[in-house]
Amino acid sequence: MAGIWEDDFFYISDLGTPDNPDDDIVFRGGSQEREGTLNVFNNNEHIDLDLSQHGDVEFLNETLAIVDFDYEMTFVQRDSGESSHPSGRMIFILELREDEWRILEWYDKATPQ
């Protein structure tokens, strides 16, 4: 949670259906992100995340930058042992405040399953 700016944080995932905004997950503020993260960790006994940078860091100005990663994940559910393997692209807008870069906005463009 230390990696986000809690007061202005924004997250959206298209869940692999970019043409259907009805199923999107949207968090505004760090408390929703915290709850979502806790839910993921509480319901999964195993989580793997592989990131690979997609291009260079792009500086929009002195205090804003965009980074873009391809990702592959594995989740193994705690109760059932079932696994899922989401993948896609994560685009982060980072903001510099008081000599510290943190995530201001996070866009998850999931690959359709």
Solvent accessible surface area in square Angstrom, and as a share of the most:
residue,aa,sasa,rsa
1,M,96,0.43
2,A,80,0.62
3,G,41,0.39
4,I,11,0.05
5,W,29,0.10
6,E,82,0.37
7,D,103,0.53
8,D,83,0.43
9,F,3,0.01
10,F,36,0.15
11,Y,26,0.10
12,I,46,0.23
13,S,3,0.02
14,D,22,0.11
15,L,87,0.43
16,G,4,0.04
17,T,53,0.31
18,P,97,0.61
19,D,139,0.72
20,N,63,0.32
21,P,98,0.62
22,D,134,0.69
23,D,49,0.26
24,D,39,0.20
25,I,67,0.34
26,V,59,0.34
27,F,39,0.16
28,R,167,0.61
29,G,16,0.15
30,G,1,0.01
31,S,59,0.38
32,Q,77,0.34
33,E,17,0.08
34,R,87,0.32
35,E,117,0.52
36,G,19,0.19
37,T,41,0.24
38,L,97,0.48
39,N,86,0.44
40,V,55,0.31
41,F,118,0.49
42,N,97,0.50
43,N,78,0.40
44,N,18,0.09
45,E,104,0.47
46,H,88,0.39
47,I,50,0.25
48,D,67,0.35
49,L,83,0.41
50,D,94,0.49
51,L,86,0.43
52,S,63,0.41
53,Q,95,0.42
54,H,78,0.35
55,G,54,0.51
56,D,129,0.67
57,V,62,0.35
58,E,101,0.45
59,F,130,0.54
60,L,86,0.43
61,N,81,0.42
62,E,154,0.69
63,T,60,0.35
64,L,44,0.22
65,A,1,0.01
66,I,44,0.22
67,V,13,0.08
68,D,21,0.11
69,F,44,0.18
70,D,50,0.26
71,Y,8,0.03
72,E,114,0.51
73,M,35,0.16
74,T,32,0.19
75,F,33,0.14
76,V,31,0.18
77,Q,86,0.38
78,R,119,0.43
79,D,145,0.75
80,S,64,0.41
81,G,44,0.43
82,E,113,0.50
83,S,63,0.40
84,S,55,0.36
85,H,108,0.48
86,P,34,0.22
87,S,27,0.17
88,G,11,0.11
89,R,85,0.31
90,M,12,0.05
91,I,35,0.18
92,F,19,0.08
93,I,32,0.16
94,L,35,0.17
95,E,35,0.16
96,L,49,0.25
97,R,59,0.22
98,E,172,0.77
99,D,140,0.73
100,E,75,0.34
101,W,97,0.34
102,R,59,0.22
103,I,29,0.15
104,L,26,0.13
105,E,45,0.20
106,W,48,0.17
107,Y,59,0.22
108,D,19,0.10
109,K,103,0.43
110,A,19,0.14
111,T,65,0.38
112,P,94,0.59
113,Q,167,0.74
